[in-house]
């Protein structure tokens, strides 16, 4: 793509909110740069062993289809590197990538996303998408009444385990070389979730279909589906670099003229809540932010952004 040297918006993030915002703004002919530093290990497995569903609520399914759509938009570019810093300029922002390269943009969207990495268990990738999942809401129904496990030892893992009780009375939490945090242990008290401590040696089963979890101590536990949590990658620290104050308690993902970020042209999406299963609501968050940016750009281009800017290198 060939741009005029200044982007309308740089989007920091690579999750459903970021990609949805990029698509909406690209369809409105805005020049967009998406800095996607998520580098999820799941990207390399998303075409192998996946069982796609029409609801498309999981990040892996959602992003797979959304990025195909995004790549067709000739005013949207994507770089796979983190943003190291953002500087406020007279008529916009300069964005510095991790490799030192910089871009100029009229506006910024900070979109929190999930960093999804497969559990450190040999051979785990062959089960991903068939019997290894992240999202209870997307895949719990498919495994109803089966023996289900969750890998993890913190509140996120416990949260997934408790949600899975909706679909099965047989849920086991595998702490996998970690010890239950005190808050996780408290949440599990009195709940019908078994806990297995120790490291997992391997997952066993024919093809993509899990049958059991083998521990380092040699014990073998029947298990037909496994779930694991992902971590939130928040970019709110970049707002601090330019003096913005992001109100994390606000549910909306739009510019707040009453001082939300405190800086003209700085937008954000709210930090994902309730787990990575809410890809659809995260996407809606990104769309709301994109529409706010679009309206802001229309107004700003008639005001202070109309100043003459120097040409700048693009990708």
N, C-alpha and C positions, 0 to 999 in steps of 0.2 A: 504494500500500500504506500501511497505517497501523500503525506500531509503537509500542511503549510508551515510546519515548524513549531506550532503551539497546539497542544491538545486542549480540547474542551474540558476533559476530565481525565484524571488518572485515578483508577480504582485499585486500591490495595487490598488484596485478598483473592481467593480462588474458589470459594464455596458457592452454594446456591444463591446467596444474596448478591455476591459480587458478579457472578455470571449473568444472573437475571437482570441486574442493573445495566450491564454492558450490552445485553441484547436490546433492551428497551431504548437505550440512548443511541445505539448503532442504527436502529430502525428509524430513529428521528434524525439521522444523518449527522450526529455529533461525532467528533473525532475523539476516540476513546483509546486509552492505553490501560490494559489490565496487567498489573504486576502480581502474578500468581506464584507465590513462594511456598505454597502448601506442600508440593512435592510428595504427595501421598504415595506410599508403597502400593496402595490398592489400585493406582492407575494402571500398573502393568498387569493386573489380574482381572480388570473389569470386563474383558471379553472372553474370559475363560471360566467355565463352571458357573456362570451367573444365570439365575432364573429371573428374567425380567417380568415385571408385572405392570399392568396398565395404570395402577395408581401412582407409580413412579415417585414414591415418597422418600426413598433412601437417597443419600447423597451420591453414592456411586452410580445408581441408575439415572438419577436426575441429571448429574453432571455429564454423563456420557452422551445423553441426547441433547442437552443444552449446548454443549461445546460444539457439536456438529452444526447446530443452528448458528451459533456465534461465529464460527469460522467462515460462514458464507457472507458475512457482513464486511464490506470492503472498507469501512471507516473504523473498524475495531482491530487493534493489534494486541498481542499478548507476549509478555516476556516472562520467563520462568526464573525469577530471582527475587529475593527479598528487597524491600525498600529500607535503606539504612537511615535516611534522614529526609526531612522536608523543611525547606526554608520559605518564609513568607517574602514575596517580592512586591513591588509597587502595584503591579496589576495581575497578581496571581501567585503561583508557587513554583519553586524549583524542587524537583524530586530526585534524590540521589540513590541510585541502586547500589547493591552490595559490591559490585565490581567497579564502582566509582563513576559509572556513566550517569549522566543526568538528563532530565527532560523538563520542559516547561509546560505548565498547565494552568488553565483559568480556574479550575476547581479540583477538589480532592474528595474522594469517597473512601472512608475507612470502613471496610466490611469484615467483621469478625467471621472466621470460618473454623472448620474442624480439620485437625491434622490426624489422619487415620493411618496407623501403622499396624501391620499384622503382629499378633503375639509372637514372641521369640520361641517358637516350637518348631523343630525340624519337620518339613513336609506339610506345614499348615496351609500353604497356598492352594493346594489342590481341593480343599474343602470350601474355600471362600465362595460365597454366592449360592452354594447348594445346601450346606449344613453348618456353615460358619458365617455369622451375620453380626451387624452392629445394631440394627433397628428392631426392637420388639414389635412396634406397630406395623412395620412392613412385613415381617416374617414370622411373628408369633402365631398367627392363625394357621399358617402352613404346617406348623409343628405342634398343633394342639393335641393334648393328651399324650404327647411323647415325653421321653426322659430328656430334660433340657439342662444345660450347664451354662455358667457365666464365668469368664476369666477375669480376675481382678480382686483387689483387696480394699478399695476405697469406696466413698459414697456413690460415685458414678456406677460402679459395678453392682453395688447393693441396690441402687435404684432400678437398674435393669432387671435384676433378679426378682424384685418385688413386683414389677410390672408383668413379668412372665408368668406369675401365679394366676393371672387372668386366663391363660390358655392351658396351663398344666399344673397339677398339684405336686409334680415331681421335679423340683428345681434344686440344683446344687451349685454352690459357689466354690470355684477353685481359686485359692489365693495365689497359686503359682509363684513360689519362691518369695512371697511377701507375707507380711503379717497384717491381719485386719487392723485398720485404724480404729481408734477408740470410738469415733462417731459412727463408723460403719458397724462396729460390733453392737453399739447401742440400738441402731435401727433394726438390726436383725433379731434382737431379743424378743422371744415369744412368737416369731414368725416361722412358718413351716418351710424354711430353706436350710438344707444341709450344707455344711462347710467342710471342704477337704483341703488340708494344708499341705505344703510341700510343692516341689517342682514337678511340672508335667514333662514327661520324657517324650511322649509322642501321642498323636491322634491316630486311631486305627479304624479301618473300614474300607470296603471295596469301592474303587472309583472315587466319586465325590461324596459318597454317602457315609457319614460318620456312624460308628457303632460303639466305640468305647474310648475312654481316656486312660492312658497308662501313665502311672506316676513313677518318679525316680526310685521309689522304694519297692517297685515291682507290683504294687497293687493295681488292679484294673477295674474301672468303673464304667458301667453301661451308660452311654450317652448318645443320643440321636441328633442333637443339635447344640451348637455352642454360640454364645454371644459374647462380644467384648466391647468396651467403651472406647470412644475416641476423645482426644483432648481439644479444648477450644484454643484457637490461635487468635488472640486479641491484638488489634493494632492501635488500641487507644493510647499507647505510650507515644506514638507519633504525633498525636494531637498536642501532647504536652510540649513537644519540640517547638511548636509554633504558637504556644500560649493558649491553646484551646482547652476548654473544660468540658469534657464529655459527660453528660448526666446519665450514668448507667441505669438509673432507676426508671428512666422514661421508656415506655413501650414502643413508641413510634420511631421510625428511622427516616427522619427528614430534617432539613435545616430549620432551626428554631429562631425566628427573627428577634425573639425576646432574650437572646443570649445563650442559646444552647451550646454551641461550640465556642462562641465568643469571637469568631472570626468569619468574615465574609468569604464564602466559597468553600468552607470546610464542612463536609457532611459526614454522616456516619450511619451505620446500622447498629441496632442494639445487639448486645452480646447474646448469642444463642442460649435459650433456656429450655430445660426439660429434656436435654439430651439431643444427640445428633439425629434422632429419628424425625425431627421436625424440619425436614428439608423444604417442604412446601411452604410452611410459614416463614422460613428464612428467605425463600424466594420472594414471597409477598413483601417482606421487609425491604428487600433490594429494589423491587419495582416501585414502592412508595418513595424510596430515596431517589431513584432515578427520575421520577416525575417531578419531584421537588427541585432537583438539579436542572432539569430541562427548563422549568419555569424561571428559575433563578438566572440561567444563562441568557434567556430571552431578554430579561430586564437588565442584566448586568452589561450586556453587549451594547446597550444604548447609553450606558453611563461610564463609569470609570474604566471598564475594560476596553472601551473604544480608543484608548490612547494607543499611539503607535508603539509596537514592540519590536525588538531586534529579532531577526531570524535565529532559529535554534536547531541544533542537530536532532534528527529523529532516528528511530530505529530503521 
